[in-house]
Amino acid sequence: MNNDTVKWYDGDAYATEFDATVLAVEEVSDGTGVWLTLDGTLFFPEEGGQSPDRGTIDGCAVTDVQITDGVIRHKVASTGGEDTSCDDGSRFSAGSRVHGRIDWEYRYRNMQMHTGEHIFSGLVHSIFGYDNVGFHLSDRTATMDYNGKISEEQLLELEERANRVITDNREVNAWYASEEELARMSYRSKKVIDGAVRLVEIDGVDLCACCAPHVRKTGEVGCFKLIGWENYKGGVRVSYRCGFRAMEDYGERIALLTKLSQLLSVKTDDLLATVEKLQEERKRLAYELVAKDRAIACSRIEEAAAAYGVSTEADGRAPVSCVLFFDKVDVSLLRYITDEMKARFAGVVCAVIPADDTLTVWRYLIERDGGDVSVWQQTLRERFGAKGGGPKNSVQGSVTAAEPALREVLEALAREA
């Protein structure tokens, strides 16, 4: 006896309401609702890389739909609305009749997106011979993975061809093929299929094994728009939008551009030039800030050296170790600072900068040419739990400590070096 759930969505992807008999009720392990098994359903489960349908069963929200070995289960949420009988699933019992309703807007958007994938993948396969080896369609993400390289120019040409297929308004047909049909047909399939094979055909474009609902004609897809691509596992991963989701994405991008133009007080057409100008200005200011920080650091180092009788014009180095705390500078300057310190001090040099505005988290770099400063790192780790490391002559890391306490430990180490 076949206990598979009858997939009524296979017969009519546009149907939105149905009545069914409950076969089993199972509590969700985390107490968030119940799983309902019905004799038949219009709810498409999570399958073939696509997220499941949404909707209600007897007014209770369906938040997940899963299929295992042909049996489809519907998760009815414990927060299913005003009807408190949704909270514990007590209204459902085996043998009872229930009424299901599909969230049509969500379903139709998925139908547009999935049919768009078939159009694009069919073109990729016919032109380049590549397979779609990965497909993911969720609320906010839609990606297709191909097992071969496709250039940006080629992707944009494929996008144009896909939209021509859409405007051609070609027929989209789906059916379970007989063994005789399968034997004489060449069709795409992402995996080996046991049992009946459901084919989806787009006239003159694609023939693919697929379990999902699709639109009846390509014109319903509305449009196909690539929104990004990247190299992925030796091939290419493509992100895209179709139909209403493409419109929503376009609306979000227009809103973002409008907001940016308002913030920058420029016309939308001038945004790129304005941002490029701001980038150049930021680079100039960053360069000036680094130069300023370097000059201030060098001044501090010269002051410390002068205290040991080493002037700016002097060639020698003070025969002592030196610890200097600096105001907040970019961490990339630590190496520059210690190099300048080593030019003025023959012992261990230690540069410390604040990592934030609290003056309790610090970054440090401790060095000695040809020497061993590992005891400094060990002491900081034992006293303050410092994190970091490096070769014996150069250690760096971060430490959380009050400045007076940290300064006292470091200066003691300098005196002993």
N, C-alpha and C positions, 0 to 999 in steps of 0.2 A: 504493500500500500504506500502511495506517495504522500508523505506528510508535509511536502513543501508548501509554503504560503503562496496562494495564488496572487500573481503580480498583475493587478488590474491596470496599473500604469502602462504595462506593455501594450494593452489593447487600445488605450486612449490616454495619451499624455496630457490632454486638455481637460480631462474630467477632474473635478475638484471636491466632490462629496460622494460618500459611499456608506453603506451599512454592512456590518460584518458581525460574525459570531466570535466571542472570546473563547479561545481554546485553553489558555493558561494565564495565570496571574502570578508574578514572582516579585517579591520585594527587592528593591535595590539594596545592595550590601551596605551602602553608607547612609541609608535611611532617607534619601532625597526623593523617593517616589517608588513607582512600581514599573516592571516590564510587562507589557501586554503582548501576547501572541494571538493573532487573529487568523481566521481561515483564509482571508484575502485582504488586500490593502492597496490603496493608491499612493501610500507613502514610499518614496524611493529611499532605500537605505544608503548608508555610507559605503560606496562601492565604486570601483573603477577610477579612483582618485578624486571622486566628487563628494562633497559634503551632503548629508542627508536632508530630506525635506523637513519643513516645519509645518505646524498646524495645530489642530486640536482633535481630541477624541472625547465625545460627550462634554465638550466645553473645557476640558482640561488640557493644558499645554503639553504638546509633544516636543521634547527637547533633544531627543536623539533617536535614531533608527538604525539598527544593526542587523546584518544577515549572517547566519552561520549554518552551513550545510543546507541551504535552501530555505531555512526558517527565519522569518523576519520578526524581530521584536521591537516594540515601540516603548520608549521610556516616557512615562507620564510624570511630569514634574510635581513635586510636593507643593510648589508655589503656583498652582494652576489657575489662579484667578479667584473670583468672589465665592465660588462654590467650595466650601470647606471639605466636602467629601473627596476632593482631589488630593487633600493633604496626606492621607494614608492609603489611598486606593481602595477604600472600603466599598465604594460604589461599584467596583468591578468584580465580577465573579465568572468562573468558567461556565459557559453555556448561555450567558446573557448576550443580548444584542446591543451594539454600540453604533454611534454615528461619527464618522470621521470627516474632517474638513481640511483640505490642503491650503497652506498659505500660498495662494496663486502667484502673487507678485514675486516671491522668493523663487518658487519653482520656475516661473517663466524666464527669469533672469538667468538661472542655471541652464535652462534649455538653450537660450541664445548663446551663452558662453560655450557650452559643450559642442553645439553645432558649429560655432566659429572655429573651435579647435579642429574639428574634422575637416573643415574647408582648408585651413592652413596646413595641417599635417598631410592631407591628401596632396596638396601642391608640392610640399617639400619632398614627399616620397616619389611623386611622378617626375619631378625635375632633377633631384639630386640622388634619389635612391636611398635616402636616410629614413630611419625608423624613429617614431616617437617612443622613446624608452622610459619616459616619465611624465606624468600628468598630475597636476594638483589644482583643484578648484574648490576654494572655500569662500567665506564671506568677503574677505578683503584681498585674497591672493589668487592669482591664476597664472600658472607657469606650465611650459611645455619643454621637455628636454629631448634634444636630437643627437644622435650618435655620429655626428660629422660636423665639420666646420662650415659656417655660413657667414659671409662677410656682411658688413653693415649695408652696403649697397644692394646686395642680394636679398637681405631681409626686407628692405624697403620696397624692392620690386615685388617680392612675395606678398607684402601687405597690400599693394595696389591690385595685384591679381585677385587676392581674396575678396576685396571689395567689389571687383567686377563680377565675381561669382555671386556675391550677395545681390547686386543690382540686377543680375540676370534672372533672379527669382526662380531658381531651379528647384525641382522636386526633391524632397527628402523622404525616403521610404525606409521602414524598419520591419523586419519579419524574421521568424525562426526558419532558417534554411534547412532543407532536407539533405540527407547524405548525398543524394545525386547532385544537387545544386553545389554543395561544398566541394565535391570532387572535381567539378569543372570550372570553379571560380578561383580567382586569385584575389585574396583580400588581406588587409592589414590586421594584425592582432598583437597585442602587447604581451600575451602569455598563452600558454597551451591551455585549451578549454576542454574540460571533460563534459560530456553530455551535449544537450542542445546548444546550438550556436545562433545567437541573435545578430543579424547583420544590419548595419545602417548604411544606406547608399545615398550619395549625393550625385545626381545625374552628371556623368562625365567628369567627376572630380575625385570621388573617394568611395571606397567600399571597405568597411571596417567592422570587425566584431566589436560590439558595444552593448552594454546593459542599460544605459541611461536613456531618459526621455529626451526627445529632440523636437524642434519645430517642424512644421510640415513643409515649409518652403524657405529657401535661403534668404529671401527678402525680409523675413521676420527677424533675422539676426541684426538687421539695422545697419551696423557698420563693424569693421574690425580695425582695432588700433593697437599697434605695438607701443608699449610704454617703457621697455627696457630689454637689454640682452647682455649676456656675459658668457665667457668661456666656462665650460663645466664638464669635467670628466672626459676630456678629449673631444667634446662636441660643443654644443651651445645650449644655454637655457634662455628661453624667451618668456617675457611677461607681457600680458595683453589684456585688453578689455573689449567687450562687444555690447551692442545694443544699449539698454538702459544703464548698465554699469559703465559703459564708455561715456555716456552722457553725464552720469554722476561724477565720474573721474574728471571729465572736462570742466564741469561746474566747479569742482573743488579747486582745480588749478587756476581757473579764471578768478575765483574769489581770493586765492593766495596772491596772484599777481596784482589784483586790485588793492589788496591790503598793503603789499609792499610798495606799490606806487604812491599810496597815501602816506605811508611812513617816511618815504624818501622825498616826497613832494615833487615827483616827476611823472611824466606821462608813461603809460605802460610801454610804449614803443621805445622809450629812452632808458628802460630799466637795465638792460645789459651794459650799455656804455657807462651808466652811473655806477653799477656794481664794480665794473672793471676799474673805474677811476678810484673808487673807495678801496679796492684791493691794493692798488699801487700806493695810495696814501698810507694804508696800514703798514705795508712793507717799509715805506720810508720812515714812518714813526718808530716802527720796531727796530730798525737799524740805528736810528738816533738814540733810542732808549738803551740799546745794548752798548753803544759807544759811550754813553753817559755813565752807565753802570761800570763799564771797564775803567773809565777814567777815575771814578770815585773809589773803586777798589784799589787801583794802583796808588792813589793818594794815601789811602789808609795803610797800605803796605810800606810805602816810603816813610810815613810817619813812624811806624813801628821799627823800621830799620834804623832810622835816625836816632831813635832812643838808645840804640846800641852803638852809636857812633859811625854808622855806615851811611854816607850821604848819597844823594842821587848820582853824583859824578864818580863815586867810588867804584872800584872794580871788584872788591872783595865781598864776602858774605859774612853776616853775623854768625859766630860759631855757637848758635843756640837754636833751640826749637821754638816755634811760634804758633800760637792759637789766636785766630781772629774771627770774631762774629761780625757778619755783614747784614745790612738791611735786606729786605726781600728782593732778590734778583732771580732771573731765570736760572733753573738748575743747570742748564747747558753751560753756564759761565763758571761752574765750579772748577772744571779742568783748567780753564784759562787763569783763574785766580791762584790755584795752587802752583801752576807753572811760574807765575810772577813771584809768588812767595819763595819758591825754591831758588830763584835768582838772587834773593836777598838774605836767605837763611840757610845755613849749612846743616841744621838738624832736621827734626821732624816738623812738617808744616801741616796745619789743620785748619781748614776753612769751613765755617758753619753758617748756614742761611736758614731763615724760617720757612717752613713749608706751608704755613697758613697765617692768618692774622691773629691767632690766639697766642702766639709766641710760646707754645708748649710742644709743638711738633717741629722737628728740625731735620735738615738734610746735611750731611757732612762728607768731606773727602779728606783723607789723611794719607800723606805720602812721605817717603824719604828715599832719596836716590841711593840705591845700593844698600838700603837698610831694611830692617824688619819692624813693621808697625802692627803686627798681628795682636800684640798685647793690648794695644789701644782698643781694637775691636772687641777683644775678649772682655776687657773691663767694662766697656759700654753695654755689652750684652748682659753681664752679670749684675751691673748696677741698675740699669734702666730697661732691660729687655730689648735692646737695640736690634734691628734687623739689617742685614747687609753682609758684605764680605768682599773678597777679591784676592789678588796675589799678595804675598807677604809684604811687599814694599808699597802697596797702594790699596787701601780699603775704603769703601764708601757704603753709605746706608742711611737709614732714618731712625730717629729716636724720639720718644715722647718724654719730656722732662721739663721742669721749671728752669729758666735760663740760669739763675744763680747756682743751682745745684750742678747743672751740666758744665757750666764754666769752671766751677771749682774742681771737678774731676779732671777735666781736660788740661787745665793749667798745672795740676799736680803731676799728671803724666808728662807734660812738657819739661817740668823741672827735673824729672827723674831720667829723661831720655838722654 
